Structure formats: structure tokens, C-alpha cells
Amino acid sequence: MPRASAAWGCGKRLWIKRDDLSGSTLTGNKVRKLEFIAGFAQAQNLDTLITCGGLQSNHARATANVCAKLGWHCELVLRGRHPVSEGNTLLDQLFGAEVTAVDPRQYTEDLEGILQRRAEYHRSQGRRPLIIPTGGSNGLGIWGYVAGAEELVANMDAANIDEATVVTATGSGGTQAGLTLGMALFKPECPVWGFAVCDDAQYFTTKVNQDIAEAQEIWPALACDNPQINTNDAHIGPGYGRATEPVYERIAALASLEGIVLDPVYTGKAFHGLCEELARGAFASAKDIIFVHTGGIYGIFPHGEQLAAAVNHNTSTLK
């Protein structure tokens, strides 16, 4: 990203790993995890996937897409009272998913119970369900980004990048866990940083450790010496799914500079946080920084007014 590097890199080269273009109707990072989760479900002769998330969950939409491709039933348990047919929720419906909207308080207090009851219902209908946790983030889904890290190292070799700092948005922790473990296995001199879009650094330390430990217990070949877990939680802003004006303006600016679209929920917030940290002198020893674009383009549409205002603001500033 030469123009973005000139604008915000502070002397460093900014690269982007385009995992937003990873197939399955722009499902981004979620399809990497689902490749292994769906493979497991096929091996177990299952035919129904149940998962959960917010109303505009990228993972939920990606799961619905995978089920449509495989001819499986899909149920999405989504946090929110009134699903609106736009962005990801519109695609959920187009892919034929069964959507169950749950009051946010009930969702928080009894998610596991709700998922188990829905699975029991599907069994009573003759289906064979698998419950997938939020974001597909567990010891099975981690394989998606262990493989992704191996691919990234090959990309680095092709671009003659010897060493880099890898940055990703982190929400459910699965992508961060897979990249952390994968880079520790394949290129341990390259640190991985997760920029939190919700929760704090301690949460992600615990979650990433859990996912790695679960995977290593099942597959000893994934063992490595204490992979370093790095999380920046300084740019969460007003909370999950909500962004500030500077985030919207950064999204608009990057789109006009490089033709790359980020979303306000994950990638836009993380990339803005990265640029803010670089301006403060962070990552001083790094020459190259690779930002993993994990997708989420459909999440921009519920934020249309804010993004349009950001475009107008950036345009008037340049005049």
C-alpha cells in the first residue's frame, strides 16, 4: 500500500493481506475457520450448523453461506430484538438460514442454554446438528489461521519480506489465536498483534491461550514454546459494532487512497488503531507491517450515513 504507507506508515512499509477476497461471497477470515469446521461436520455425517453472534455477524453470514453451498440446514441465534433486512442479515435470509433473534440480556445470560435447546429441537426434527461457538473460535477453528499463517509466510517470501509485524482485528479471538500459533510455528521472529474491537487485553490473553491449548491437546504436532500473545485494547471506542468519526474518516481515506474498503466493526477500527499507534512511535523496530484484512464489507451498509458524512468531511478538508 504505497500511498497509505506514505500517509500513515511513519517510515514503515504497510502491506495488506487480502483475506477479504478469500471466496464464498467475500466471507473473509470466517471461511478459513469454517473450512475445517465444516470438514469435521462432514466427517461426522452432520447436516445442520447452529451458530451465534450479533445481528450483523460476519461469521453467522459466512456459516449460512457454507450451509447453502453444502445443502445443509442453518440456524443463526443472533443478539438483538429486531433484525433489519440489510447487510449481513439480508444475506442470511438470502442464503436460507433460520434466524432466531434473542433479546440482548437473555443472549448474554443464557447463550449456551439457548444453543443447546435449539440443537435438541433440530434433533427432534431428525437433523444432526453441530453447535459452532462465536466466530468459529475454538481449537478446531484455529486451524484456519494456522494454515493462513503458513500461506502468509509464503506471501512474505514472494515479496522479499524477511521480517514483519502482523496486525489483525480481534473480536472472538480465533483469528488472533491461529495467527499467533501459526507464526510461532512457521516464522517465530514475526510478532502478531491483535487490535481489540471489544473486550480487553486480558480477555484475549485468556481466550487465545484456551484455543491454543485445546488445539495442542488434540494435535501434539502444534506444540511450540509459549507463543507470545499481544493485544492492543486502546481503540475499542464506544463498544462492539460502534465506531467514532475518526474511524469512519480513516475508512473513507483508505478507500480513496488505495481502493480498499474496510468496515467500521472490525478492520476499520483495527487499522485506525494501528495508524494511531504508528503516529505515537509504536513498533519502532519494525520495517514492514502486514495488516490482515479479515473482511466484513457487508457491515458497512448499516453505517452508511456515518460513512457518507466522513467522505464529505474528507473532501471538504482537501479543498
Secondary structure, DSSP 8 states (H G I E B T S, - for coil): -HHHHHHHSTTSEEEEEEGGGSSTTT-TTHHHHHHHHHHHHHHTT--EEEEEEETT-HHHHHHHHHHHHHT-EEEEEEESSS--SSHHHHHHHHTT-EEEEE-HHHHHHHHHHHHHHHHHHHHHTT--EEE--GGG-STTTTHHHHHHHHHHHHHHHHTT----EEEEEESSSHHHHHHHHHHHHH-TTS-EEEEESSS-HHHHHHHHHHHHHHHHHH-GGG--S----EEE-TT-TTSTT---HHHHHHHHHHHHHHS----TTTHHHHHHHHHHHHHTT-STT-SEEEEEE---GGGGGGGHHHHHHHHHHHHHHH-
